[in-house]
Amino acid sequence: MLGRPAPRGPSGSDGFNGGWKSVCVGLSTWKSIRWHHTPELMSMSLARNRMHEILDEMGALVEDKLGAERIFKLETVLANPMQVARLYAGSVAACRRATLELLLAHHTARRELVPEKTDVVVYGIPEWSPYAAFSSMNPLLTLLSTGLGYLGGMIEALGKPGCSVVLATPCPDTWDDARHPSYREVYERVLADTREPGEIMARYEADFATRPAYVERYRTGFGFHPIHGLLATHPLKRLRHAGRVFVAGIGEPEIARHLGFEPTATVEAALARARELHGGTPSVACVTYPPAFIRR
């Protein structure tokens, strides 16, 4: 089973989580999960989310087999990573509906944030990830899962095709092999082979999903399932839209180069390089994230 998570804080609902995902992923196996956890389908969109449409279909099957009255759901909306803002209880569909209504009322659609798309998109990456609770960040979580994943929706929403992206982070080269047992191998070996998410899954999915040593650390230890390290590479799909990614302020430049990114000492240096690439005076969108994303 893929559903028993490593220790973490309360689960909050957003465009990615909540709904039937808590049940049809949390209590399922990779053989089922693999059909919607793909680079193309995984989405944080609040509307027209194909991943959740598939999960709703799976949920309908669960209710048909078990009976809808047997499922009672508690769903939270977080004010920040440490505080719950709202708690809903009831059927899966009712909780999901209430959650989305609240989120849509408080968030402007990303594609409506700027009047015209820009040449450069700039944002900082916090030392935060839902997968690093009671653990620590690593280059895979920092640059891909959080940098291009959780925060990377802004790239397509705000940037022109071929835009430059500036990620500001020191990105420490630290690894928690107890909680992220497969991550180091994914970073060092898999990403040295290919950076195309589809190819990564085609070549490595079967091995990582069944590797006995990794699976044992998931079942009897505190590790995430080994396939999770491969899922962290899915946000590389953003590179189909972005022309170049700069990592400003990174402590070890080779970490960025290993992913095909360009390290720079400062954000200003990254913007200077972007000017060379785009010519003239490129337009820049700077995304400022709220304090909720900063670890206390």
Contacts in CASP RR format, 6 or more apart in sequence:
PFRMAT RR
TARGET T0000
AUTHOR 0000-0000-0000
METHOD contacts of the structure
MODEL  1
MLGRPAPRGPSGSDGFNGGWKSVCVGLSTWKSIRWHHTPELMSMSLARNR
MHEILDEMGALVEDKLGAERIFKLETVLANPMQVARLYAGSVAACRRATL
ELLLAHHTARRELVPEKTDVVVYGIPEWSPYAAFSSMNPLLTLLSTGLGY
LGGMIEALGKPGCSVVLATPCPDTWDDARHPSYREVYERVLADTREPGEI
MARYEADFATRPAYVERYRTGFGFHPIHGLLATHPLKRLRHAGRVFVAGI
GEPEIARHLGFEPTATVEAALARARELHGGTPSVACVTYPPAFIRR
1 27 0 8 1.000
1 28 0 8 1.000
1 29 0 8 1.000
2 25 0 8 1.000
2 26 0 8 1.000
2 28 0 8 1.000
2 29 0 8 1.000
2 30 0 8 1.000
2 33 0 8 1.000
2 225 0 8 1.000
2 227 0 8 1.000
3 25 0 8 1.000
3 26 0 8 1.000
3 27 0 8 1.000
3 28 0 8 1.000
3 225 0 8 1.000
4 218 0 8 1.000
5 26 0 8 1.000
5 224 0 8 1.000
6 131 0 8 1.000
6 134 0 8 1.000
6 135 0 8 1.000
6 179 0 8 1.000
6 222 0 8 1.000
6 223 0 8 1.000
6 224 0 8 1.000
7 133 0 8 1.000
7 134 0 8 1.000
7 222 0 8 1.000
8 130 0 8 1.000
8 131 0 8 1.000
8 133 0 8 1.000
8 134 0 8 1.000
9 81 0 8 1.000
9 133 0 8 1.000
9 134 0 8 1.000
10 76 0 8 1.000
10 78 0 8 1.000
10 84 0 8 1.000
11 17 0 8 1.000
11 18 0 8 1.000
11 22 0 8 1.000
11 76 0 8 1.000
12 18 0 8 1.000
12 75 0 8 1.000
12 76 0 8 1.000
12 77 0 8 1.000
12 78 0 8 1.000
12 84 0 8 1.000
13 19 0 8 1.000
13 75 0 8 1.000
13 76 0 8 1.000
13 77 0 8 1.000
13 95 0 8 1.000
13 96 0 8 1.000
13 99 0 8 1.000
13 103 0 8 1.000
14 44 0 8 1.000
14 46 0 8 1.000
14 77 0 8 1.000
14 103 0 8 1.000
15 43 0 8 1.000
15 44 0 8 1.000
15 45 0 8 1.000
15 46 0 8 1.000
15 49 0 8 1.000
15 52 0 8 1.000
15 100 0 8 1.000
15 103 0 8 1.000
16 42 0 8 1.000
16 43 0 8 1.000
16 44 0 8 1.000
18 75 0 8 1.000
18 95 0 8 1.000
18 96 0 8 1.000
18 99 0 8 1.000
19 52 0 8 1.000
19 55 0 8 1.000
19 73 0 8 1.000
19 75 0 8 1.000
19 92 0 8 1.000
19 95 0 8 1.000
19 96 0 8 1.000
19 99 0 8 1.000
20 52 0 8 1.000
20 55 0 8 1.000
20 56 0 8 1.000
20 58 0 8 1.000
20 59 0 8 1.000
20 62 0 8 1.000
20 92 0 8 1.000
20 96 0 8 1.000
21 51 0 8 1.000
21 52 0 8 1.000
21 55 0 8 1.000
22 73 0 8 1.000
22 75 0 8 1.000
22 92 0 8 1.000
23 59 0 8 1.000
23 62 0 8 1.000
23 71 0 8 1.000
23 73 0 8 1.000
23 92 0 8 1.000
24 32 0 8 1.000
24 55 0 8 1.000
24 58 0 8 1.000
24 59 0 8 1.000
24 62 0 8 1.000
25 33 0 8 1.000
25 37 0 8 1.000
25 55 0 8 1.000
30 209 0 8 1.000
30 225 0 8 1.000
30 227 0 8 1.000
32 58 0 8 1.000
34 205 0 8 1.000
35 54 0 8 1.000
36 42 0 8 1.000
36 51 0 8 1.000
36 54 0 8 1.000
36 55 0 8 1.000
37 51 0 8 1.000
37 231 0 8 1.000
38 201 0 8 1.000
38 234 0 8 1.000
39 197 0 8 1.000
39 198 0 8 1.000
39 201 0 8 1.000
39 234 0 8 1.000
39 236 0 8 1.000
39 237 0 8 1.000
40 237 0 8 1.000
41 50 0 8 1.000
41 51 0 8 1.000
41 54 0 8 1.000
42 51 0 8 1.000
42 231 0 8 1.000
42 234 0 8 1.000
43 49 0 8 1.000
43 50 0 8 1.000
43 51 0 8 1.000
43 52 0 8 1.000
44 150 0 8 1.000
44 153 0 8 1.000
46 100 0 8 1.000
46 103 0 8 1.000
46 104 0 8 1.000
46 107 0 8 1.000
47 104 0 8 1.000
59 92 0 8 1.000
62 71 0 8 1.000
63 71 0 8 1.000
68 91 0 8 1.000
71 91 0 8 1.000
71 92 0 8 1.000
72 89 0 8 1.000
72 90 0 8 1.000
72 91 0 8 1.000
73 88 0 8 1.000
73 89 0 8 1.000
73 90 0 8 1.000
73 91 0 8 1.000
73 92 0 8 1.000
73 95 0 8 1.000
74 87 0 8 1.000
74 88 0 8 1.000
74 89 0 8 1.000
74 90 0 8 1.000
74 95 0 8 1.000
75 87 0 8 1.000
75 88 0 8 1.000
75 89 0 8 1.000
75 95 0 8 1.000
75 96 0 8 1.000
75 98 0 8 1.000
75 99 0 8 1.000
76 84 0 8 1.000
76 85 0 8 1.000
76 86 0 8 1.000
76 87 0 8 1.000
76 88 0 8 1.000
77 84 0 8 1.000
77 85 0 8 1.000
77 86 0 8 1.000
77 87 0 8 1.000
77 88 0 8 1.000
77 99 0 8 1.000
77 102 0 8 1.000
77 103 0 8 1.000
78 84 0 8 1.000
78 85 0 8 1.000
78 292 0 8 1.000
79 85 0 8 1.000
79 292 0 8 1.000
80 290 0 8 1.000
80 291 0 8 1.000
80 292 0 8 1.000
80 293 0 8 1.000
81 128 0 8 1.000
81 130 0 8 1.000
81 133 0 8 1.000
81 292 0 8 1.000
81 293 0 8 1.000
81 295 0 8 1.000
82 296 0 8 1.000
86 99 0 8 1.000
86 102 0 8 1.000
88 94 0 8 1.000
88 95 0 8 1.000
88 98 0 8 1.000
88 99 0 8 1.000
89 95 0 8 1.000
110 153 0 8 1.000
110 154 0 8 1.000
110 157 0 8 1.000
110 158 0 8 1.000
111 157 0 8 1.000
113 157 0 8 1.000
113 158 0 8 1.000
113 285 0 8 1.000
114 158 0 8 1.000
114 285 0 8 1.000
116 283 0 8 1.000
117 158 0 8 1.000
117 159 0 8 1.000
117 160 0 8 1.000
117 163 0 8 1.000
118 158 0 8 1.000
118 159 0 8 1.000
118 160 0 8 1.000
118 163 0 8 1.000
118 282 0 8 1.000
118 283 0 8 1.000
118 284 0 8 1.000
118 285 0 8 1.000
119 159 0 8 1.000
119 160 0 8 1.000
119 163 0 8 1.000
119 164 0 8 1.000
119 274 0 8 1.000
119 278 0 8 1.000
119 282 0 8 1.000
119 283 0 8 1.000
119 284 0 8 1.000
120 159 0 8 1.000
120 163 0 8 1.000
120 164 0 8 1.000
120 165 0 8 1.000
120 166 0 8 1.000
120 271 0 8 1.000
120 274 0 8 1.000
120 278 0 8 1.000
120 282 0 8 1.000
120 283 0 8 1.000
120 284 0 8 1.000
120 285 0 8 1.000
121 154 0 8 1.000
121 155 0 8 1.000
121 158 0 8 1.000
121 159 0 8 1.000
121 163 0 8 1.000
121 164 0 8 1.000
121 165 0 8 1.000
121 166 0 8 1.000
121 242 0 8 1.000
121 284 0 8 1.000
121 285 0 8 1.000
121 287 0 8 1.000
122 165 0 8 1.000
122 166 0 8 1.000
122 168 0 8 1.000
122 267 0 8 1.000
122 270 0 8 1.000
122 271 0 8 1.000
122 284 0 8 1.000
122 285 0 8 1.000
122 286 0 8 1.000
122 287 0 8 1.000
123 151 0 8 1.000
123 154 0 8 1.000
123 166 0 8 1.000
123 167 0 8 1.000
123 168 0 8 1.000
123 286 0 8 1.000
123 287 0 8 1.000
123 288 0 8 1.000
123 289 0 8 1.000
124 151 0 8 1.000
124 167 0 8 1.000
124 168 0 8 1.000
124 169 0 8 1.000
124 287 0 8 1.000
124 289 0 8 1.000
125 142 0 8 1.000
125 143 0 8 1.000
125 146 0 8 1.000
125 147 0 8 1.000
125 151 0 8 1.000
125 167 0 8 1.000
125 168 0 8 1.000
125 169 0 8 1.000
125 171 0 8 1.000
126 146 0 8 1.000
126 289 0 8 1.000
126 293 0 8 1.000
126 294 0 8 1.000
126 295 0 8 1.000
127 137 0 8 1.000
127 142 0 8 1.000
127 294 0 8 1.000
127 295 0 8 1.000
128 137 0 8 1.000
128 146 0 8 1.000
128 293 0 8 1.000
128 294 0 8 1.000
128 295 0 8 1.000
129 137 0 8 1.000
129 141 0 8 1.000
129 142 0 8 1.000
129 145 0 8 1.000
129 146 0 8 1.000
129 150 0 8 1.000
131 141 0 8 1.000
131 145 0 8 1.000
131 180 0 8 1.000
131 224 0 8 1.000
131 228 0 8 1.000
131 232 0 8 1.000
132 141 0 8 1.000
134 179 0 8 1.000
135 176 0 8 1.000
135 179 0 8 1.000
135 180 0 8 1.000
136 174 0 8 1.000
136 176 0 8 1.000
137 146 0 8 1.000
137 172 0 8 1.000
137 174 0 8 1.000
138 173 0 8 1.000
138 174 0 8 1.000
138 175 0 8 1.000
138 176 0 8 1.000
138 180 0 8 1.000
138 183 0 8 1.000
138 184 0 8 1.000
138 187 0 8 1.000
139 171 0 8 1.000
139 173 0 8 1.000
139 187 0 8 1.000
139 255 0 8 1.000
139 258 0 8 1.000
139 259 0 8 1.000
140 180 0 8 1.000
140 183 0 8 1.000
140 186 0 8 1.000
140 187 0 8 1.000
140 229 0 8 1.000
140 232 0 8 1.000
140 233 0 8 1.000
141 180 0 8 1.000
141 183 0 8 1.000
141 232 0 8 1.000
142 169 0 8 1.000
142 171 0 8 1.000
142 172 0 8 1.000
143 167 0 8 1.000
143 169 0 8 1.000
143 171 0 8 1.000
143 247 0 8 1.000
143 255 0 8 1.000
143 256 0 8 1.000
143 259 0 8 1.000
143 261 0 8 1.000
144 232 0 8 1.000
144 233 0 8 1.000
144 235 0 8 1.000
144 236 0 8 1.000
144 259 0 8 1.000
145 232 0 8 1.000
145 235 0 8 1.000
147 167 0 8 1.000
147 169 0 8 1.000
147 235 0 8 1.000
148 155 0 8 1.000
148 235 0 8 1.000
148 236 0 8 1.000
148 238 0 8 1.000
148 239 0 8 1.000
148 245 0 8 1.000
149 234 0 8 1.000
149 235 0 8 1.000
149 238 0 8 1.000
151 287 0 8 1.000
151 289 0 8 1.000
152 235 0 8 1.000
152 238 0 8 1.000
153 238 0 8 1.000
154 285 0 8 1.000
154 287 0 8 1.000
155 163 0 8 1.000
155 165 0 8 1.000
155 238 0 8 1.000
155 241 0 8 1.000
155 242 0 8 1.000
156 238 0 8 1.000
156 241 0 8 1.000
158 285 0 8 1.000
158 287 0 8 1.000
159 241 0 8 1.000
159 242 0 8 1.000
159 285 0 8 1.000
161 241 0 8 1.000
162 241 0 8 1.000
162 242 0 8 1.000
162 243 0 8 1.000
162 244 0 8 1.000
163 241 0 8 1.000
163 242 0 8 1.000
163 243 0 8 1.000
164 242 0 8 1.000
164 243 0 8 1.000
164 244 0 8 1.000
164 245 0 8 1.000
164 246 0 8 1.000
164 270 0 8 1.000
164 273 0 8 1.000
164 274 0 8 1.000
164 277 0 8 1.000
164 278 0 8 1.000
164 282 0 8 1.000
165 238 0 8 1.000
165 242 0 8 1.000
165 243 0 8 1.000
165 244 0 8 1.000
165 245 0 8 1.000
165 246 0 8 1.000
166 245 0 8 1.000
166 246 0 8 1.000
166 248 0 8 1.000
166 267 0 8 1.000
166 270 0 8 1.000
166 271 0 8 1.000
166 274 0 8 1.000
167 245 0 8 1.000
167 246 0 8 1.000
167 247 0 8 1.000
167 248 0 8 1.000
167 261 0 8 1.000
168 247 0 8 1.000
168 248 0 8 1.000
168 249 0 8 1.000
168 267 0 8 1.000
169 247 0 8 1.000
169 248 0 8 1.000
169 249 0 8 1.000
169 250 0 8 1.000
170 249 0 8 1.000
170 250 0 8 1.000
170 251 0 8 1.000
171 247 0 8 1.000
171 250 0 8 1.000
171 251 0 8 1.000
171 252 0 8 1.000
171 255 0 8 1.000
171 256 0 8 1.000
172 251 0 8 1.000
173 252 0 8 1.000
173 255 0 8 1.000
175 183 0 8 1.000
175 184 0 8 1.000
177 183 0 8 1.000
177 184 0 8 1.000
178 217 0 8 1.000
178 221 0 8 1.000
178 222 0 8 1.000
178 223 0 8 1.000
179 222 0 8 1.000
179 223 0 8 1.000
179 224 0 8 1.000
180 223 0 8 1.000
180 224 0 8 1.000
180 228 0 8 1.000
180 229 0 8 1.000
181 213 0 8 1.000
181 214 0 8 1.000
181 217 0 8 1.000
181 218 0 8 1.000
181 223 0 8 1.000
181 224 0 8 1.000
181 226 0 8 1.000
182 208 0 8 1.000
182 211 0 8 1.000
182 214 0 8 1.000
182 224 0 8 1.000
182 226 0 8 1.000
182 227 0 8 1.000
182 228 0 8 1.000
182 229 0 8 1.000
182 230 0 8 1.000
183 229 0 8 1.000
183 232 0 8 1.000
186 204 0 8 1.000
186 208 0 8 1.000
186 229 0 8 1.000
186 230 0 8 1.000
186 232 0 8 1.000
186 233 0 8 1.000
187 258 0 8 1.000
190 200 0 8 1.000
190 203 0 8 1.000
190 204 0 8 1.000
190 230 0 8 1.000
190 233 0 8 1.000
191 233 0 8 1.000
191 258 0 8 1.000
191 259 0 8 1.000
192 258 0 8 1.000
193 203 0 8 1.000
194 200 0 8 1.000
194 203 0 8 1.000
195 233 0 8 1.000
195 236 0 8 1.000
195 239 0 8 1.000
195 259 0 8 1.000
195 260 0 8 1.000
196 236 0 8 1.000
197 233 0 8 1.000
197 234 0 8 1.000
197 236 0 8 1.000
197 237 0 8 1.000
200 230 0 8 1.000
200 233 0 8 1.000
201 230 0 8 1.000
204 230 0 8 1.000
205 227 0 8 1.000
205 230 0 8 1.000
208 214 0 8 1.000
208 226 0 8 1.000
208 227 0 8 1.000
208 229 0 8 1.000
208 230 0 8 1.000
209 226 0 8 1.000
209 227 0 8 1.000
211 226 0 8 1.000
214 225 0 8 1.000
214 226 0 8 1.000
215 225 0 8 1.000
215 226 0 8 1.000
217 223 0 8 1.000
218 224 0 8 1.000
218 225 0 8 1.000
218 226 0 8 1.000
239 245 0 8 1.000
244 262 0 8 1.000
244 274 0 8 1.000
244 277 0 8 1.000
245 259 0 8 1.000
245 260 0 8 1.000
245 261 0 8 1.000
245 262 0 8 1.000
246 261 0 8 1.000
246 262 0 8 1.000
246 263 0 8 1.000
246 264 0 8 1.000
246 270 0 8 1.000
246 273 0 8 1.000
246 274 0 8 1.000
247 255 0 8 1.000
247 256 0 8 1.000
247 261 0 8 1.000
247 262 0 8 1.000
247 263 0 8 1.000
247 264 0 8 1.000
248 264 0 8 1.000
248 265 0 8 1.000
248 266 0 8 1.000
248 267 0 8 1.000
248 269 0 8 1.000
248 270 0 8 1.000
249 263 0 8 1.000
249 264 0 8 1.000
249 265 0 8 1.000
249 266 0 8 1.000
249 267 0 8 1.000
250 256 0 8 1.000
250 263 0 8 1.000
251 263 0 8 1.000
253 263 0 8 1.000
255 263 0 8 1.000
256 262 0 8 1.000
256 263 0 8 1.000
257 263 0 8 1.000
262 270 0 8 1.000
262 273 0 8 1.000
264 270 0 8 1.000
264 273 0 8 1.000
271 284 0 8 1.000
274 282 0 8 1.000
274 284 0 8 1.000
275 281 0 8 1.000
275 282 0 8 1.000
END
